[in-house]
Amino acid sequence: MRRKRLLDTVSRPAWAACCPPRERVSKPVVLACACVLAVVCGLPATMAARPAAPNGQGPVESVTPVFVSAFDKTPDRVWVGPEYWANPLQDWRIRAGVLECITAGPNRSVHLLTRELSQRPGGVSVSITLASFQPGPAGQAHRGQTPTGTTTAAPEPAWVGVRLAAHGRFADYRDSAVRGEGIDAGLRADGRLFAGASVSGSVLDPAQVVSLRATLGPVASDHQVSVRAFDRAGNEIGSVVQGALDSGTLYGNVALVCSGAQCGFGEWRVDGPKVDVHDEHAFGPILFTQYTVSGSILKLTAQMPPIGARDVQEVRLAVPGTAGRLDGGTAAAWREIARAKIDPLARTATFRVANWDDGRDQTYRVLYAVTDAGGVVRDAIFDGTIRRDRGAEAQTVVAAFTGNNDLGFPHADVVRHVSTFKPDLLVFTGDQIYEPVGGFGVQRSPLDMAALDYLRKWYICRKRET
């Protein structure tokens, strides 16, 4: 139970990062910026949001390797959904049932968090429906990055397609989602298909290409990547293949890519025996929580993603209705004690609960109502524990941090080593977020886009260690 003290941090909006509260707080409690909390100490499994079904609702009881997006059933919003990680956040959104990249910059991508290519033999098929593909002006400068190790024959700036077997330095899906390099395949602005380093000899009219299907896996004694293009009638109109791939590198993430163009995606399908299901990797809609207890007043902040106008705009806080543990708890056993509106800029919901019993550990549950792809309203839930006030106990273990960056993200080694000491107090002395975090530079205007740029860096800092 002591390890959960690592989650005790200042209950404040993201925009107040790195500034300690002026009020007196119970001890021990985090007094400084908690931006790298999950990077440094992680979220215990009991604190992580329960795996969400497609588009964010509740635990998944059954899983299948086949993944099919539901963009057409998702309300208009910036946040794509709990199954995805967008690079960068502010350049993607759902509009009228289509996933859109609205900025014609290099290497914009959306990674699928809940499916991963395993290292076992087998193949994968990835299909995408193109709603639009509008290349930007050649040579146009944008915020962005191109992974130096990615195998691609696509010239900058414009192409649309997929990235297969993307993995980062640490072979962790979170690192892969932020800095993963892999094999690119798709359609270039000049009308040529490409798969890895191979380019088709024929030239297509990009306007006639309605869908792309990329495959990766063994063929006879070889390992190949291929991409095929289809027109509106479902006829194959072009293809290209690259072989002689190193089978030892064919693992990791799958991502959509829109580079140097504005793109729209109608459907995304991933299937094959090489695909592993990881619904526990879903991130959201309740991303994480922070809290303090001072003078028997609990302040707890739930961090949310950039939801849409049609999404529910408030979050609920509940505690067990009767004394007992979370284990085996039912919905009827929980009692709602507070509701909070979601701040439209910080995307935080902050609760204030008076007369909190700080003499004992107490479990809590944060709930957020979402509508699934089938139109059913369900509660996404996030469970945690509020630690008791240790008062005048003799020993307080302190861990101090400064100058943390994302270069070792998700910092599993730091999490492991710091957790060994079971610290009661984490002290952050500054520089917990830097402009280059996650790549793509920094965006300072307009305000709404700058806020999303900051939120993405904040989410990376807090993305959980499970």
C-alpha distance (Angstrom), angle and dihedral (degrees) to the residues before:
residue distance angle dihedral
M1 . . .
R2 3.80 . .
R3 3.82 90.5 .
K4 3.79 90.5 67.9
R5 3.80 88.6 68.9
L6 3.80 83.1 78.0
L7 3.80 86.5 72.3
D8 3.79 94.9 54.9
T9 3.77 106.4 106.6
V10 3.76 141.7 142.5
S11 3.78 111.2 -60.9
R12 3.80 99.0 -135.2
P13 3.81 138.3 123.2
A14 3.80 117.7 -86.5
W15 3.78 90.2 -107.7
A16 3.81 90.2 65.9
A17 3.80 92.6 60.2
C18 3.80 117.8 146.6
C19 3.81 94.8 16.0
P20 3.83 116.7 106.4
P21 3.82 118.3 -134.8
R22 3.77 118.5 -100.0
E23 3.78 94.3 -140.6
R24 3.78 124.2 88.1
V25 3.79 111.4 -99.6
S26 3.78 133.5 -165.2
K27 3.76 116.4 -95.3
P28 2.92 135.4 -84.1
V29 3.81 98.6 33.4
V30 3.80 137.0 130.7
L31 3.79 107.2 -89.5
A32 3.78 100.9 -174.9
C33 3.78 143.4 45.4
A34 3.79 111.8 -37.1
C35 3.79 96.1 -166.0
V36 3.78 94.9 119.4
L37 3.79 94.7 39.8
A38 3.79 95.9 117.3
V39 3.79 90.6 36.9
V40 3.78 90.6 54.9
C41 3.79 104.6 30.9
G42 3.77 107.2 5.9
L43 3.77 130.3 -150.8
P44 3.78 116.4 -72.9
A45 3.79 114.2 -125.3
T46 3.79 90.4 -105.4
M47 3.79 89.7 59.2
A48 3.78 99.5 46.2
A49 3.77 120.2 103.6
R50 3.76 108.8 -101.3
P51 3.81 114.0 -104.3
A52 3.77 110.0 -82.5
A53 3.75 127.6 -138.6
P54 3.83 117.8 -125.2
N55 3.80 108.7 -53.0
G56 3.73 92.4 16.9
Q57 3.75 115.0 -71.8
G58 3.75 126.3 138.4
P59 3.80 133.1 -57.4
V60 3.79 119.9 -33.9
E61 3.79 112.5 -124.8
S62 3.82 98.1 -172.9
V63 3.78 130.8 27.7
T64 3.77 136.5 -160.8
P65 3.80 131.5 -170.5
V66 3.81 89.3 -126.6
F67 3.78 112.3 93.6
V68 3.80 123.1 -168.7
S69 3.80 121.2 177.7
A70 3.79 121.6 -129.7
F71 3.80 101.5 -153.8
D72 3.80 89.4 138.1
K73 3.81 89.8 61.7
T74 3.80 96.4 43.4
P75 3.83 119.8 97.8
D76 3.79 119.5 -118.9
R77 3.80 109.3 -81.9
V78 3.81 145.4 122.3
W79 3.79 95.2 -110.6
V80 3.80 107.8 80.9
G81 3.80 95.2 -160.0
P82 3.82 143.5 -83.2
E83 3.80 93.2 -73.9
Y84 3.79 93.4 61.5
W85 3.80 143.6 65.6
A86 3.83 115.2 -158.9
N87 3.82 123.9 -152.9
P88 2.95 105.3 -125.8
L89 3.80 106.8 6.7
Q90 3.81 96.9 -145.1
D91 3.81 95.1 54.8
W92 3.81 96.1 61.4
R93 3.79 134.8 63.8
I94 3.79 145.0 151.1
R95 3.80 113.5 -111.9
A96 3.81 126.6 170.7
G97 3.80 91.7 -16.2
V98 3.81 95.3 -50.9
L99 3.81 129.0 108.6
E100 3.80 104.8 -130.6
C101 3.78 134.4 -166.6
I102 3.80 102.5 -154.7
T103 3.82 99.6 -174.6
A104 3.81 123.0 70.9
G105 3.80 93.8 -143.0
P106 3.81 130.1 130.1
N107 3.79 124.0 -82.8
R108 3.80 101.5 2.2
S109 3.79 107.5 170.5
V110 3.79 145.3 171.8
H111 3.81 115.7 -151.6
L112 3.78 123.3 -153.6
L113 3.81 106.2 -129.3
T114 3.79 99.5 -173.8
R115 3.81 98.6 56.8
E116 3.79 127.0 54.4
L117 3.80 135.0 179.5
S118 3.79 109.3 -117.5
Q119 3.80 126.4 -144.6
R120 3.82 92.7 -118.0
P121 3.81 120.4 102.9
G122 3.76 117.6 -85.7
G123 3.75 142.4 85.6
V124 3.78 140.8 -92.8
S125 3.80 132.4 -150.0
V126 3.80 121.0 -156.6
S127 3.80 120.4 -171.8
I128 3.79 127.6 -174.4
T129 3.78 132.2 -176.2
L130 3.80 113.8 -142.7
A131 3.78 115.5 -141.2
S132 3.82 92.9 174.1
F133 3.81 142.6 -7.3
Q134 3.80 117.0 -171.5
P135 3.82 114.1 168.2
G136 3.79 116.9 -147.9
P137 3.82 124.3 -127.1
A138 3.81 112.9 -65.7
G139 3.78 112.8 -100.3
Q140 3.80 93.3 15.5
A141 3.81 110.4 154.3
H142 3.80 119.6 -128.4
R143 3.76 140.7 160.5
G144 3.77 106.2 -87.5
Q145 3.75 154.1 101.6
T146 3.79 137.9 -131.3
P147 3.81 117.4 -148.1
T148 3.79 105.0 -115.0
G149 3.80 93.5 -145.8
T150 3.78 97.3 49.6
T151 3.80 114.7 118.4
T152 3.79 107.1 -130.8
A153 3.78 140.3 138.3
A154 3.78 92.0 -162.5
P155 3.81 112.7 120.6
E156 3.76 118.7 -137.1
P157 2.84 132.4 -71.6
A158 3.80 112.0 20.6
W159 3.80 135.1 45.4
V160 3.79 140.1 111.8
G161 3.79 129.4 -150.1
V162 3.78 142.8 80.7
R163 3.78 140.8 -48.9
L164 3.80 115.4 -139.9
A165 3.81 130.9 -163.3
A166 3.79 92.3 8.0
H167 3.78 112.7 176.5
G168 3.75 135.6 163.6
R169 3.75 134.4 -143.6
F170 3.81 94.9 -78.2
A171 3.84 100.3 41.9
D172 3.81 89.4 -124.6
Y173 3.79 120.3 135.0
R174 3.82 91.7 -128.9
D175 3.79 93.8 51.6
S176 3.81 88.2 44.8
A177 3.81 91.3 52.3
V178 3.80 91.7 54.1
R179 3.81 103.7 35.4
G180 3.80 106.2 5.2
E181 3.80 121.1 146.8
G182 3.79 122.7 -158.7
I183 3.80 146.9 131.8
D184 3.79 116.8 -45.1
A185 3.80 123.9 -152.5
G186 3.78 131.5 172.4
L187 3.79 149.0 82.3
R188 3.80 124.6 -38.1
A189 3.77 124.6 -147.0
D190 3.83 89.8 -111.6
G191 3.82 89.3 63.4
R192 3.79 97.5 -105.4
L193 3.78 122.4 128.5
F194 3.80 118.0 -136.7
A195 3.82 135.6 -170.0
G196 3.78 114.8 -170.5
A197 3.81 105.5 -48.6
S198 3.83 95.3 -17.9
V199 3.81 121.2 98.7
S200 3.79 126.5 -166.2
G201 3.79 118.0 -114.7
S202 3.80 93.9 -141.3
V203 3.79 124.5 75.5
L204 3.81 120.7 -135.3
D205 3.77 130.4 -161.8
P206 3.84 100.6 -110.3
A207 3.80 89.3 -148.8
Q208 3.83 89.4 63.6
V209 3.81 94.3 53.9
V210 3.80 108.3 96.2
S211 3.80 100.5 164.2
L212 3.80 141.3 14.6
R213 3.79 128.8 -154.2
A214 3.79 120.3 -163.7
T215 3.80 124.1 -172.1
L216 3.78 130.9 -170.0
G217 3.78 127.7 -173.3
P218 3.80 148.9 72.1
V219 3.80 121.5 -26.8
A220 3.80 112.8 -178.0
S221 3.83 103.8 -50.7
D222 3.81 93.2 -22.7
H223 3.81 136.2 79.3
Q224 3.77 114.3 -134.6
V225 3.78 143.4 178.8
S226 3.79 119.0 -152.8
V227 3.78 138.8 173.3
R228 3.80 128.8 -159.1
A229 3.80 128.1 -167.7
F230 3.81 125.6 -145.8
D231 3.79 133.3 -165.7
R232 3.80 128.2 -137.5
A233 3.82 92.0 -83.5
G234 3.81 91.3 54.5
N235 3.78 94.6 -106.8
E236 3.78 118.3 145.1
I237 3.81 107.7 -118.9
G238 3.80 102.6 172.9
S239 3.79 145.9 0.1
V240 3.78 143.4 179.8
V241 3.83 134.0 -169.9
Q242 3.78 136.1 -161.0
G243 3.81 120.6 -166.0
A244 3.80 137.9 179.6
L245 3.80 93.1 68.8
D246 3.79 121.2 166.2
S247 3.83 103.7 -109.3
G248 3.80 90.6 -156.0
T249 3.81 91.3 68.0
L250 3.82 98.8 48.1
Y251 3.80 99.0 103.8
G252 3.79 137.9 89.2
N253 3.77 137.1 58.4
V254 3.79 133.6 -4.7
A255 3.81 118.4 -141.5
L256 3.78 143.4 174.8
V257 3.80 113.9 -125.3
C258 3.79 131.5 -159.7
S259 3.79 110.9 177.8
G260 3.79 125.5 -178.1
A261 3.79 91.7 -10.5
Q262 3.76 145.9 74.8
C263 3.80 108.2 -109.0
G264 3.78 140.3 -177.0
F265 3.83 125.8 -156.1
G266 3.79 122.0 -162.2
E267 3.81 102.4 -178.0
W268 3.79 135.6 4.4
R269 3.80 121.0 -163.2
V270 3.83 127.4 -176.7
D271 3.80 122.6 -175.8
G272 3.79 142.6 149.9
P273 3.82 144.6 100.0
K274 3.80 91.5 -86.8
V275 3.82 91.4 62.6
D276 3.81 120.3 101.5
V277 3.80 121.8 -160.8
H278 3.82 117.3 -128.4
D279 3.79 107.8 169.0
E280 3.80 87.4 157.7
H281 3.82 87.3 71.6
A282 3.80 92.1 67.9
F283 3.82 111.7 123.0
G284 3.77 115.2 -150.7
P285 2.89 167.8 -78.8
I286 3.82 84.8 -161.6
L287 3.80 99.2 36.9
F288 3.81 102.1 -177.5
T289 3.81 142.6 -41.8
Q290 3.81 137.6 -127.9
Y291 3.78 129.9 -167.4
T292 3.79 149.5 173.0
V293 3.80 131.9 -165.0
S294 3.80 117.0 -150.8
G295 3.78 127.7 164.0
S296 3.83 90.9 -9.5
I297 3.82 90.1 -55.7
L298 3.79 117.2 123.3
K299 3.80 118.1 -153.5
L300 3.80 113.6 -173.6
T301 3.81 126.5 175.5
A302 3.79 123.6 -161.6
Q303 3.80 115.0 -157.6
M304 3.79 113.0 -140.5
P305 3.82 132.9 -173.5
P306 3.83 123.4 -112.6
I307 3.80 97.7 -76.1
G308 3.80 125.5 -172.6
A309 3.80 133.9 -105.2
R310 3.82 91.1 -102.6
D311 3.80 93.2 52.0
V312 3.80 121.2 93.8
Q313 3.80 109.3 -85.2
E314 3.81 101.0 -153.2
V315 3.79 138.5 63.7
R316 3.81 128.2 -148.6
L317 3.80 131.5 -141.1
A318 3.80 122.2 -152.5
V319 3.79 139.4 176.5
P320 3.81 130.6 -163.0
G321 3.78 111.2 -74.0
T322 3.76 90.9 -139.7
A323 3.78 132.7 26.4
G324 3.79 112.9 -81.0
R325 3.76 146.5 83.0
L326 3.79 130.5 -64.3
D327 3.78 90.2 -112.1
G328 3.77 109.3 109.2
G329 3.81 92.3 0.7
T330 3.77 118.8 154.9
A331 3.79 131.7 -152.8
A332 3.80 89.6 -105.6
A333 3.81 90.1 57.3
W334 3.81 92.5 61.8
R335 3.79 123.6 87.9
E336 3.81 121.3 -157.4
I337 3.79 112.0 -130.6
A338 3.82 104.4 170.2
R339 3.81 146.7 8.2
A340 3.80 128.1 -153.5
K341 3.79 134.1 -169.8
I342 3.79 119.0 -124.7
D343 3.79 112.7 -111.9
P344 3.84 107.0 -121.7
L345 3.81 94.1 -138.6
A346 3.82 106.9 31.2
R347 3.81 92.0 33.2
T348 3.80 89.5 -139.7
A349 3.80 130.4 135.7
T350 3.81 112.6 -154.7
F351 3.80 123.0 -163.3
R352 3.80 126.8 -162.1
V353 3.80 116.5 -163.5
A354 3.81 120.4 -178.3
N355 3.81 126.3 -154.1
W356 3.78 93.1 30.4
D357 3.80 113.6 176.0
D358 3.81 100.3 -124.8
G359 3.78 94.9 174.2
R360 3.82 94.1 86.7
D361 3.79 140.8 33.4
Q362 3.79 110.7 -94.1
T363 3.77 130.6 -167.0
Y364 3.79 120.6 -136.6
R365 3.77 138.7 -174.2
V366 3.80 128.9 -148.7
L367 3.81 114.4 -155.6
Y368 3.78 132.5 -166.6
A369 3.80 124.1 -178.4
V370 3.79 115.9 -131.6
T371 3.79 134.2 170.7
D372 3.79 115.3 -126.5
A373 3.79 128.1 -142.1
G374 3.80 89.5 -88.9
G375 3.79 93.2 55.0
V376 3.81 94.6 -106.1
V377 3.81 117.1 138.2
R378 3.79 112.3 -132.5
D379 3.79 136.1 167.3
A380 3.79 119.4 -111.0
I381 3.80 105.9 -150.2
F382 3.79 137.6 -156.8
D383 3.82 118.6 -170.2
G384 3.77 127.9 -160.4
T385 3.79 147.6 146.0
I386 3.80 130.9 -109.3
R387 3.79 107.1 -146.0
R388 3.76 121.9 -132.4
D389 3.80 120.3 -108.3
R390 3.78 105.2 -98.7
G391 3.78 90.7 -157.2
A392 3.79 115.4 -173.3
E393 3.79 98.1 -6.1
A394 3.79 112.2 151.2
Q395 3.82 103.7 -115.8
T396 3.77 133.8 47.6
V397 3.82 118.3 179.9
V398 3.81 113.7 -146.8
A399 3.83 128.9 -163.8
A400 3.81 117.5 -168.9
F401 3.81 128.5 -158.5
T402 3.77 138.1 -179.6
G403 3.80 139.1 164.2
N404 3.80 95.5 25.6
N405 3.81 117.6 172.8
D406 3.79 136.0 175.6
L407 3.81 97.4 -109.0
G408 3.81 91.3 104.8
F409 3.80 95.0 36.4
P410 3.01 125.2 -173.9
H411 3.83 85.6 24.9
A412 3.80 95.7 -152.5
D413 3.81 91.0 163.8
V414 3.80 92.4 54.9
V415 3.80 90.4 47.3
R416 3.78 90.7 51.7
H417 3.78 96.7 47.5
V418 3.80 97.0 43.5
S419 3.80 91.5 46.6
T420 3.80 89.1 58.2
F421 3.82 89.2 70.9
K422 3.83 94.2 48.4
P423 3.82 93.0 -141.2
D424 3.80 120.1 -156.0
L425 3.79 94.4 -160.6
L426 3.81 129.9 40.8
V427 3.81 114.2 -164.2
F428 3.81 118.6 -163.2
T429 3.78 112.6 -168.3
G430 3.79 99.2 -170.7
D431 3.81 145.2 -71.0
Q432 3.80 96.3 73.9
I433 3.83 94.1 144.8
Y434 3.79 126.4 37.9
E435 3.80 128.1 -169.0
P436 3.84 94.1 -113.4
V437 3.83 94.3 54.9
G438 3.79 108.7 134.9
G439 3.80 93.9 0.5
F440 3.82 128.9 -97.4
G441 3.79 94.6 96.8
V442 3.78 120.5 -113.8
Q443 3.80 131.5 -53.4
R444 3.80 115.9 -151.8
S445 3.80 101.5 175.5
P446 2.95 151.1 84.9
L447 3.80 95.9 28.9
D448 3.79 97.8 -123.7
M449 3.81 92.7 51.4
A450 3.82 92.6 43.0
A451 3.80 89.0 52.6
L452 3.80 91.1 52.5
D453 3.80 90.4 47.9
Y454 3.80 90.0 54.1
L455 3.80 92.5 44.8
R456 3.79 91.4 55.7
K457 3.80 90.6 55.0
W458 3.81 89.9 45.7
Y459 3.81 91.3 50.7
I460 3.81 90.5 50.3
C461 3.79 89.9 52.4
R462 3.79 90.7 51.4
K463 3.81 100.5 35.1
R464 3.77 103.0 133.4
E465 3.77 131.1 -102.5
T466 3.82 105.3 -143.0
